[in-house]
Amino acid sequence: MRKFFTLLSREIRSYFYSPIAYIVLVFFLVVSGVDFYFQISFMNQRPVSYTVQEAFFNSIFFWFAFVLIFPLITMRLFAEEFKLGTIEPLMTAPVRDWQVVLSKFFGALFFYIVLWIPTTLYFAIFQAITHQSAANSTGAYLGAYLMLLLLGLCYLSVGCFASVLTKNQIIAAIISFCAITLLFFLGLISFILLEVSSNTRQLLGYFSAIEQMGALSRGEIDTRPMVLYLSMTVVMLTLTYQAFQSRKWRM
């Protein structure tokens, strides 16, 4: 385990030494901050039936920034090492392949969590200024951030798999963006295709991140998204491990 944590610390440090990481951080905080401001401005103009927290986690700008950050976080994980040749010393080091894959995945997950920590200040500042809660309950906050964690696990694993397939970071970003966008919009097909059966609509709704976020951001905890996204994460990390081993033997 000591070797694993050594690799993990190496991956975490690589994020904070990279200018791209700070660009992603600033971009995300600017977009999410502007979105939070506009949501409050809109709610001040007319009475609404939802809370500030629900509005923030279910807006178009929120999902736009959300889907876009994963290719930017994961595109360099394996692709950059393959391109620079720094993967060869790592492959010959006395570490297991699964340790390499998991260290890169959890390094990306650590940076992903760092992105979201400042957003908690939005709600704290709102409550301090207005003396009103931005959500109906603590469970609503926990549900929303739990959903973010589940989606992050799944989409980061997709990005890891895309990065291990190529030496080009741009190609890795395009592959992961297309795959994540497809997964994300799969649940919205039921809103586009009107002539579908109720069973099909219910099945597609099971994959809808927007519907799941809407429920969890109201504090309605559902175990189905947990099973879905954790299962998909395990599958994608397994595929990443297999692809990494395949490229290792070709080299």
JOURVEN-V608795 format. One record per residue. SS is DSSP state (~ for helix, > for strand, _ for the rest). OMEGA is omega as a letter, one per 40 degrees, with the letter a starting at -180 (NA if undefined). Layout:
ss: [SS | SS]
omega: [OMEGA | OMEGA]
//
This chain:
ss: [_ | ~ | ~ | ~ | ~ | ~ | ~ | ~ | ~ | ~ | ~ | ~ | ~ | ~ | ~ | ~ | _ | _ | ~ | ~ | ~ | ~ | ~ | ~ | ~ | ~ | ~ | ~ | ~ | ~ | ~ | ~ | ~ | ~ | ~ | ~ | ~ | ~ | ~ | ~ | ~ | ~ | ~ | ~ | ~ | _ | _ | _ | _ | _ | _ | ~ | ~ | ~ | ~ | ~ | ~ | _ | _ | ~ | ~ | ~ | ~ | ~ | ~ | ~ | ~ | ~ | ~ | ~ | ~ | ~ | ~ | ~ | _ | _ | _ | _ | ~ | ~ | ~ | ~ | ~ | ~ | _ | _ | ~ | ~ | ~ | ~ | ~ | ~ | _ | _ | _ | _ | ~ | ~ | ~ | ~ | ~ | ~ | ~ | ~ | ~ | ~ | ~ | ~ | ~ | ~ | ~ | ~ | ~ | ~ | ~ | ~ | ~ | _ | ~ | ~ | ~ | ~ | ~ | ~ | ~ | ~ | ~ | ~ | ~ | ~ | _ | _ | _ | _ | _ | _ | _ | ~ | ~ | ~ | ~ | ~ | ~ | ~ | ~ | ~ | ~ | ~ | ~ | ~ | ~ | ~ | ~ | ~ | ~ | ~ | ~ | ~ | ~ | ~ | ~ | ~ | ~ | ~ | _ | _ | _ | _ | ~ | ~ | ~ | ~ | ~ | ~ | ~ | ~ | ~ | ~ | ~ | ~ | ~ | ~ | ~ | ~ | ~ | ~ | ~ | ~ | ~ | ~ | ~ | ~ | _ | _ | _ | _ | _ | ~ | ~ | ~ | ~ | ~ | ~ | ~ | ~ | ~ | _ | _ | ~ | ~ | ~ | ~ | ~ | ~ | ~ | ~ | _ | _ | _ | _ | _ | _ | ~ | ~ | ~ | ~ | ~ | ~ | ~ | ~ | ~ | ~ | ~ | ~ | ~ | ~ | ~ | ~ | ~ | ~ | ~ | ~ | ~ | ~ | ~ | ~ | ~ | ~ | ~ | ~ | _]
omega: [i | i | i | a | i | i | a | i | i | a | i | i | a | i | a | i | a | i | i | i | a | i | i | a | a | i | a | a | i | a | a | i | i | i | i | i | a | i | i | i | i | a | i | a | a | i | a | a | a | a | i | a | i | i | a | a | a | a | a | a | i | a | i | i | a | a | a | a | a | i | a | a | a | a | a | a | i | a | a | i | i | a | a | a | a | i | a | i | i | i | a | i | a | i | i | a | a | i | i | a | a | i | i | i | a | i | i | i | i | i | i | i | i | i | a | a | a | a | i | i | i | a | i | i | i | a | i | a | a | a | i | i | i | i | a | a | i | i | i | i | a | i | a | a | i | i | i | i | i | i | i | i | a | a | i | i | i | i | i | i | i | a | a | a | a | i | a | a | a | i | i | i | a | i | a | i | i | a | a | i | i | i | a | a | i | a | a | a | a | i | a | i | a | a | i | a | a | i | i | i | i | i | i | i | i | a | a | i | a | i | a | i | i | a | a | i | i | i | i | a | a | a | a | i | i | i | a | a | i | i | i | i | i | a | a | i | i | i | i | i | i | i | i | i | i | i | i | a | i | i | NA]
//
